[in-house]
Amino acid sequence: MIASDFQPHSGPQPTRHVLIVEDELDSADPLKRALRLRGYRVSLALNGNEGLAVIEHDPPDLVLLDIMLPDRGGLLVLEAVRERTDFNSPIIMVTGIDADRHREYALTLGASDYVTKPYPMHRMVRLVDELLGENPDRP
C-alpha cells in the first residue's frame, strides 16, 4: 500500500496535529502525505531540537519520533518531553533499531509504541488513527 492508496478525508479542515521528527526525508515524506490524506495537520522537524521547539510552540496531538536524529537523539527528546507535566500526547518511536533494550527503555520513558522501519504504511496510519481515537475506517 502506498500513500496514494489512502482515501482523502472529506470532512472539515484538519484539527488533529501530528508531528513527525525524522531527518530522513525518504521516510518522512510518504508518511506525511498519507497522514495528510487522512485529514491530519502534519508538521515535520528534521532534528531533535526542532522537534522540541514544535512541541513547545505548537503542541501536537501525537508525535512520531525517530531515535537516530542529529543534534539530540529521539530518546533524549522523549525523556525531555515526558519530564514536562503539561504534555501527555502519545509518542510513537519510529526507528531502524530493532533491539529489545531500546524498545524497553523507550516504553519505560513513556513512549506509547515502538515501530521498526521499514513498516507497512497502512499499519502506521491505523496506529495513528487508533491512538488519536479516530475511526480507522472513515473515508
Secondary structure by P-SEA (a helix, b strand, c coil): cccccccccccccccbbbbbbcccccccaaaaaaaaaaccbbbbbccaaaaaaaaacccccccccccccccccaaaaaaaaaaccccccbbbbbcccccaaaaaaaaaacccccccccccaaaaaaaaaaaaccccccc
